[in-house]
Amino acid sequence: MRRIQVKSILNKHKKGDDWFLDDYSVNPYSGCSFNCIYCYIRGSKYGENMAETFSIKVNSPEVLERQLRRRAMRNEYGNHRIICFYRAIPEG
């Protein structure tokens, strides 16, 4: 597991999602330690070696707060979805 610093955490969708009705997504991780066989990511370029490239975006809370504050100042709001937030962070 790697720990990485990111510049952006809030992802604007190019096309609105008709099912979730969201405009943004947030994911504090990169990759996945589970590597489930039914995961929709597996078929994409990001799905290769997910368990080996699992990373925690350690500065996610600060970056998200900054990005949301900036959008609030511009009165720019959107629906959002947080993905995989209930994952335990391994010690060490």
Buried (B, 14 or more C-beta within 10 A) or exposed (E): BEEEEBEEBBBEBEEEEEEEEBBBBBBBBBBBEEBEEEEEBBEEEEBEEBEEEBBBBBBBEEBBEBBBEEBEEEEEEEEBBEEEEEBEEEEE
